[in-house]
């Protein structure tokens, strides 16, 4: 005859596996979401850094002052698109004097992008700010031996 202790052991057989699975799901889902979020933030950080640098380079290497803003914007758009930010990226260009493309002139480019949290529905974005703004600034110097613009 089996006693109550033996019967209790048989009633709980297999519950450790179920508890492990439930606990693993509860612990892993937030961890996976955190990894997704941090990867998206890293992509945004890389996008603004490259966009500011390449926009500055394109601006100071432009053959004329009229073409420079368009070239800088195109370079920044390529950098944003490379990281998956096809809309929402902005670029601000400022010069330390006039004209911008004079020898040893400094051109400052600031790029910004807003990184939304992944897997959040659109209706929740309107209620709670679920996005992170990221920006970067780069200062490019016009070549010393550049001819007059």
C-alpha positions as CSV (number, residue, x, y, z in Angstrom):
1,X,0.0,0.0,0.0
2,X,1.3,3.4,-0.9
3,X,1.4,6.1,1.7
4,X,0.3,9.8,1.4
5,X,4.0,10.9,0.8
6,X,4.3,8.6,-2.3
7,X,1.0,9.8,-3.7
8,X,2.0,13.5,-3.3
9,X,5.2,12.9,-5.2
10,X,3.3,11.4,-8.1
11,X,0.8,14.3,-8.2
12,X,3.5,16.9,-8.8
13,X,5.5,15.0,-11.5
14,X,6.2,17.2,-14.5
15,X,5.4,20.5,-12.8
16,X,9.0,21.6,-12.6
17,X,9.1,21.6,-16.4
18,X,6.0,23.7,-16.7
19,X,7.3,26.1,-14.0
20,X,10.6,26.4,-15.9
21,X,8.9,27.2,-19.2
22,X,6.6,29.8,-17.7
23,X,9.4,31.4,-15.8
24,X,11.7,31.4,-18.9
25,X,9.0,33.1,-21.0
26,X,8.3,35.7,-18.3
27,X,12.1,36.4,-18.0
28,X,13.0,36.2,-21.7
29,X,10.3,38.3,-23.3
30,X,11.4,41.5,-21.6
31,X,15.1,40.7,-22.3
32,X,14.4,40.1,-26.0
33,X,12.4,43.4,-26.1
34,X,15.3,45.2,-24.4
35,X,17.7,43.9,-27.0
36,X,15.4,45.0,-29.8
37,X,15.1,48.4,-28.3
38,X,18.8,48.9,-27.7
39,X,19.6,47.7,-31.3
40,X,17.2,50.3,-32.7
41,X,18.8,53.0,-30.5
42,X,22.2,52.0,-31.7
43,X,21.1,52.1,-35.3
44,X,19.7,55.7,-34.7
45,X,23.0,56.7,-33.0
46,X,25.0,55.4,-35.9
47,X,22.7,57.0,-38.5
48,X,22.9,60.5,-37.0
49,X,26.7,60.2,-36.5
50,X,27.3,59.2,-40.1
51,X,24.7,61.6,-41.5
52,X,26.4,64.6,-39.7
53,X,29.9,63.5,-40.8
54,X,29.1,62.8,-44.4
55,X,26.9,65.9,-44.8
56,X,29.8,68.0,-43.6
57,X,32.2,66.3,-45.9
58,X,29.8,66.7,-48.9
59,X,29.3,70.4,-48.1
60,X,32.9,71.4,-47.8
61,X,33.9,69.4,-50.9
62,X,31.2,71.0,-53.0
63,X,32.5,72.9,-56.1
64,X,30.1,75.8,-55.5
65,X,28.1,77.3,-52.6
66,X,24.8,76.8,-54.5
67,X,25.3,73.0,-54.8
68,X,26.6,72.5,-51.2
69,X,23.2,72.3,-49.3
70,X,21.7,69.8,-51.8
71,X,24.8,67.6,-51.7
72,X,24.9,67.7,-47.9
73,X,21.2,66.8,-47.7
74,X,21.6,63.9,-50.2
75,X,24.5,62.5,-48.1
76,X,22.5,62.7,-44.9
77,X,19.5,61.1,-46.5
78,X,21.7,58.2,-47.7
79,X,23.0,57.7,-44.2
80,X,19.5,57.8,-42.6
81,X,18.2,55.3,-45.2
82,X,21.1,53.0,-44.7
83,X,20.0,52.4,-41.1
84,X,16.3,52.2,-41.9
85,X,15.2,55.8,-41.1
86,X,13.6,56.8,-44.4
87,X,11.6,59.6,-42.8
88,X,12.0,61.8,-39.7
89,X,15.7,62.5,-40.1
90,X,16.6,66.2,-40.1
91,X,19.8,68.1,-40.9
92,X,20.8,71.6,-39.9
93,X,23.8,73.4,-41.4
94,X,25.5,76.5,-40.1
95,X,28.7,78.3,-41.1
96,X,31.1,80.4,-39.0
97,X,31.2,83.2,-41.5
98,X,30.3,84.3,-45.0
99,X,30.8,82.8,-47.5
100,X,30.6,79.3,-46.1
101,X,33.1,77.8,-48.6
102,X,36.0,80.2,-48.0
103,X,39.4,78.7,-47.2
104,X,39.5,77.4,-43.6
105,X,35.9,78.1,-43.0
106,X,34.1,75.9,-40.5
107,X,30.8,74.3,-41.4
108,X,28.8,72.7,-38.6
109,X,26.2,70.0,-39.4
110,X,23.7,68.7,-36.9
111,X,21.6,65.7,-37.7
112,X,18.6,64.5,-35.7
113,X,16.3,61.5,-35.8
114,X,13.5,60.3,-33.6
115,X,13.8,56.5,-32.7
116,X,10.4,55.0,-32.0
117,X,10.1,52.0,-29.6
118,X,9.7,48.8,-31.6
119,X,6.4,46.9,-31.6
120,X,4.3,49.7,-30.1
121,X,1.0,50.3,-31.8
122,X,0.3,53.7,-33.4
123,X,-2.6,54.6,-31.0
124,X,-0.3,54.3,-28.0
125,X,2.3,56.6,-29.5
126,X,-0.3,59.5,-29.5
127,X,-0.9,59.1,-25.8
128,X,2.5,58.4,-24.3
129,X,5.8,59.6,-25.7
130,X,7.3,56.3,-26.8
131,X,10.3,57.6,-28.8
132,X,13.9,58.7,-28.2
133,X,15.4,61.7,-29.9
134,X,19.0,61.2,-31.0
135,X,21.3,63.9,-32.5
136,X,24.9,64.4,-33.5
137,X,27.0,67.3,-34.6
138,X,30.1,67.4,-36.8
139,X,32.3,70.3,-37.7
140,X,34.1,70.2,-41.1
141,X,36.7,72.6,-42.2
142,X,37.0,73.9,-45.8
143,X,40.4,73.1,-47.4
144,X,43.0,75.9,-46.8
145,X,44.1,75.9,-50.4
146,X,40.7,76.0,-51.9
147,X,40.1,78.7,-54.4
148,X,37.6,81.4,-53.8
149,X,33.9,80.3,-54.2
